[in-house]
Amino acid sequence: MSIRRLPLPLLLTACIALSACQRAAEDTTPPVETVEVASPEEGGAVSSAPVDVEAVPALPVAGPDTGAVDWSMVMTLPDATASVSCELDYANAGDGDALTAFDQDALRAAMAPCAERGVFRLRFKGRVTEDFTRLMRRLAVVADDLSINKRVLDIDSSGGMVEEAIRAGDVIAETRWTIWVREGAVCHSSCVFLLAGGDTRLIGGRVGIHRIIRMSSSASTRAELNRELRAVYGRVRDYLERNGAAVAVADLMMAVPNRSLRILTPDELKLYGLDGVNPAQDDLDRLRLMRKCGQDFVARRDAYARAFDTTCSAPDRDVEQMAACGLELRGKFGFPDAQCPTESPLSEFDLVGALTAAAGNASRLRILGVPDREPRPAARQAAPVRATPVAAPAAVSAESRAASAPADEGDAAPADEEAEAPVP
């Protein structure tokens, strides 16, 4: 009997049952999480750098701005804390010694104990500012001098300046860092751009995005503000593209009010190229490893990665179990490789056997290895959420700070009047 010939009561019953089934299927999808934030001026992704609005339709492609280190400049971290540790096991060993001076001699003294193992971890808590970018540049130079090629940025940041996050992200990309957002930590607003720059990203905490706040704007209409934001988002898209992240992140940011944060799900982080191995860097590493270790090594490495994903990386396993599984699994693929031991998967365990304990506090971290540093070109080409209130991060770019000094920021419209928006 066709559905058209069913008696009306039966037809209604069938429709209700079908609707219930559809709802049940939909209920399996996690809800989109949007969280309220405090005053947007106190956090988020803030942009106030000068833009050429007339050039928006044909915005020129900008290369990475990594700059040179100016050791003569005195720097401080007044609203942030940073510490250096030679241990990856933060659960048992803590976060190392706090950095109180940032000149070359002081940083060298802090990092010298890490030279023997060839691994160091920077624990950073605070906003993304000019000083953060300077710190990343200085640490990379000292790490090069000490031949410390495995570098971990263990970050907890609610955001900061958009332009500075892009500059810092390019420094991170060019100097080969793994980035952790461990459990209990956040990476909100412009901090998300730092994830795009990392060679490997291990996410155990929360990552959130929203619109960019345009500070010191001269716009008086929505159309004028939109033209300014298009210029800023053009820079953001170019940055994401050259670092192997999805430009869709920029589009998604545009739709989230600056008083809220859209918390990205694990699936979304992978979809947008913000978790796990950086796809752009993976392409470069494939070519490098082909030349250095041979085609067979690369084939085994790829096969191992696939096997790890299907065998070890399961939602019902904690990180310690996944790490143990991965270490056992790699022997089946001939790792660690006799010719290229430091390039082998999970090679950081061969240098420092503490990552398992560290990762024990971050059940969603994905153990994919800390990539080795090697020179490379200046530029690289390239599920719903819930809602809960959080304090908005202060995302202010270096250019923004220059363009909108404290006096300018004080002139900004109140949060409830401003159309500008913070960024992840």
N, C-alpha and C positions, 0 to 999 in steps of 0.2 A: 504494500500500500504506500503510495507516495505521501510525503508530508502534507501536501495540499489537501488530501482527502481525510486527514485525521480529524476526528470530532474536535470542536473548539476546546473543551476542557483538556483533552489529551494534548492538543497542540500547545496550550498554555503551559501545561506541566512540562512538556518537552523543552519549551523555550526557557522556562525557569531553571530546569536541570542543566541545560546547556550553558546558561549564564553563570550558574554556580560553578560549573567545571572550569569555565574561563577565568572566574575570579580566583579559584583555587590555584590555577596555573600561574596567574599573575602574582598571587601572594607569595610565591616562591622567590620572586625577584626582590632583592634587598631594596628598601626605600631609599630615595635620594636624600642625602643628609645636607641640610643647610643650617648653619649655626649663626646665631646673632652675635655681633661683635660690639665692642665698646666704640667710643668716638673714632670715626675713620681717620681723623688727623693724628691720632695716637698710634696708629698701626696701619698695616696693609701695605700696598705697593703704591708709592707716591712718585709722581713724575712732575718735574718742573723745569726740565732742561729746555732750552730754546729749540723750536722746531720751525722749519720752513713750510708753512701751511700750503703755500702755492705749489710746492713740489710734491705734495701728497700723492697725486695720481701716478707719478712716475718716480717713486722714492728710490734713490740710488742704493745699490747693495753695499753695505758696510762690512769691512773685514774686521776680524777680532782686534780689540785694542788691549794688548797685554802690557805694553809700556815697559820702561826700564826701571830698575830699582834705584831710588834716590835715598841713600843711607843718611844723608845729611839732615833729612826732615825728621823732626822729633814727632813721634806718634804715641798715642795713648788709646786705651779702650775704656773710656769713662762709663759707658753704659753696657759693658759686656765683660765676660770673663773668658780666658783662654788658658789652656794647660797642655803640656806636652807629656806623652807617655811612650815608653818603648814597648809597653804591653798592650795586647789587644783584649786581654781579659779584664774589662773594666769592672765586672761584677766582683772579682776577688782582689784585683790589684788597684782599683780606683782609677782616677783620671790623671795621675801623675802630678808634676809640679806646676803650679800656677806661673804664668808668664807675667812678670812685673816690669820688665824692660824689653825693648824691641829693637835695640841696635844690633849690629851684626855679631859683635862679640858675645852679647847676652844670649842671642838665639843659638849661636854655635855651642856655647857652654851647655845650654838646655838640651840640645839635640845630640851632642857628641856621644853620650852613652848608648844611643840607638844605632850607631854606625856599625857595630859588630854584627848585630842581627839584620841590619838593612831594612828595618821597619820602624815607622813611628806613627803615632796617632795624635792628632790635634783635636782636643775637645773644645768646642766653641759654643757659648751660649750668649745670644744677644742679637742685635739688629744688624742688617747688612748695610754698611756705611763705607765711606772712603777708607777708613782705617782697617776695615776687614779686608778690603781688596789689597791694601798695602801689606797687611800681615801675610796673606796668601802668597804674594810675590816674594816677600823676604824669606819665608819658610822654604819656598821652592828653591831659591838660590842657595841657601845653606844646605838643604838636602842634597842638591847637586854636588856641592863641594865635599860633602861627607859620603857621597855615593850611597845615599839612602834612597833606594828606588821604589820602595813600597810605602805608599802614603795614604793615610786614612783621615778623612775629615768627618769627625763625629759631631754632628751639628744639632742644635736645638734653637730654632730661630722663628720668630713670628713675622719676619719680613723686613722691609727697609726700602731703600732707594732702588727703583727699577734699573736706572742706568748703571748703578754700582753693581747690582746683581749680575747684569750682563757682562760688565768688565771682569768681575770676579769669576764668573762662569767661564769666560774665555781663558783666564789664567789657569783655572782648574783643568780645563780641557787640554791646554798646551803643556801642562806639567804633570799630568797623569795621576789623578787622585781617585780613590774609592770613597764614596760618600755613604755614611750611615745616618739614618734617622731611627735611633733605637727606641724601644718601647718606653712610653712616658714622655718622649720628646715630640716636638712638632716641627713641621717645615711649612709655614703658611706664607701666602702672599708672594712677594718677590723671591722668597727663598726657593721656590719651585724652579726658578731659572738656574740655580746652582745645581740642582739634580740633573738638569739637561747637560751640564758640562762634565759630569763625572764619567769615568770609564766604566765603573760598576757602581750600582746603587743598591743598598740593602735597606729596605724600608720596614721598620717595625712600629713606628709611631704614626702620627696622623699628618696627612698632606692636604692642605686646603687652598682654594683659589677664589678670587673675586676680581671685580673691575679695578682698573688702575685709577688712582686718585691723581688728578691733574692740578698740581699746586701752582700758585701765581698765574693762573689762567686769566686772560683778558676777555674770555668768552662771555657774552651776555645772552646768548640764545643756545638752545639745544644743538642747532645745526653747527654753530661756531665751535662749541665744545667738541662735537663729534669730529670735526675736521682736525682739531688738534690731537684728539685721541687716535685718529687714524694714522697720523704720523708716528706716534709713539708705538702703536701696535704694529706698524710696518717694521720698526726696528726689532720688536719682539719676535715677529714671524721670521725675519731674516736670521736672528740669533738661534731660534729653535731649529730652523731648517739646517743651518750649518753644523749643528751639534746632534743631528739625528733624532730630534724629538718631533712629535706631530704638531704642525701649526694649528691643528684643531684646538689645542690648549688655549691659544690666544682668543679664538672665537668663543669658546666656552666661558672664558673669563668675562667677556663683554656682557654676558647675559646674567651675571650674578651681582646683585646690588652690593655696594661697598660696605654696607653695614652687616653683611652676612659673609659666611665662608662656605663654599661648597667642598665638602670633604670627599676626596677622590677614593674610590674603592680600589682594592688590590688589582682587580681586572682592568680598571681604567688606567691605573699607573703603568701597567704593562702595555696596554693598548696605545697609550700616548708616548711610549718610549722613555718613561721616567723611572723605571724599576729594572733591576737586573743589569745585564751587559748592554752598554751603549752600542746600538747597531752601527753607527758611523765609525766608532773606534774598532768595532769587531771587524769591519771590512779592512781597515788599515792593518790590524794585527794579523789578519789572515795572510795578507801579502808579505808582511815582515816575517811571520813564522814560516811561510813557504820558503823564503830565501834562507833563513837561519837554520831551521830544523827539518825542512824537507816536506814534501807533499804527504808522505805517509803519516807524519806527526799531525799535520792539520786534519787529515781524514780521521785519525783516531780521536783527536780532540773534539771534532764535531760529533762523532759517534758517541763519545762519552757524555757530551752535553745533552744529547737527546735521551740517552739512557738515564741520566741523572733526573731529568724532568719527569720521565715516566715511572722510574723505580723509586727514587728517593724523595722527590719534592711532592709530598702528599699533604693535603690539608689536615689530616688527622695526626701528623707527626710534628713534634717540636723540632727546634733547630739542632739540638744535640743529636737527635736520632737521624736527621737528614745528613748532618756532617759525618757521623759514623758510617752511614750508608754510603756516602760519597767517597770516603776514604777507602772503604772496602771495595767499592765498585771500580775505582780507577786502576787497581791491579789487573783487572780483566782486560784493560785496554793498553797495558804496557806502561803505565805511569806509576811513579815519576820516571820520566824518560832519561836514559843515561846520558844522551847528548845534550838535552835541553831540560835539566831538572827544574830550574826556576821558572820555566815557561809552562810547566805541566799544571794541570788542574789542581786546585787546592794547595799550591806550592807554599802558601803562607803557613800551612801547618808544619811544613818541613823546617821552617825558620823559627816560628813561634808557635808552640803547641797550646796556645791559650784561647784561640778564637772560639772554640766550642763553648767554653765557660762563659765568654763574653756574650755569645749569641744566645745562651740559655735565657737571658733576660729579654730576648726579642724573638718571640715565637714565630713571627712572620718573616724574619730575615731569610733571604735566599742566598745560600753559600755558592758564589760563582767565582771566587778567586779575586785576589788583589793584583791588578795588572802591573807588569814591569814597565819602567819608564824608558822611552827611547825617542830620539829626536823625530819630529814629524813636521809636515807643512804648517804654515802659519794658520791656515783655515781648513776646516773640514766640511766638505760638501755633504753636502748631504744627499654601568650598571648603576644604577641609581644611588642616591645618597640620603642619609637621615639628617635631621635638624636639631642642633643643640647650641646654646649660647657659648661664645668664647670671647676672650678679649682680643681686639684687633691688634695685629703686629704693626709696628711703625716701619713702613717701607719707604725710605727716602733715598733718592739716588745722589751720587756725588755731584752730578751736574745740577740736580735739583737743589742741593744744599747751597751750591755756589749761586744759583739763580734766585733761590728764595731763602735768604739767610733768615735767622730767627725773626727779624722784623717782618719779612715777607710772609712767613708762616703765620705770624700773628694776625696778618691782614686777611688770611683765608676765611671764607665764609664758614659759619658754624656747620656742624655735621648735618643737621637737619635741613640746611638750606643748600648744601653743596651737592652738585651732580657728579662730582669726580668720584673715582672709585679705586680702592686698593687692589693690589694684585697678589697672587700666590707667592 
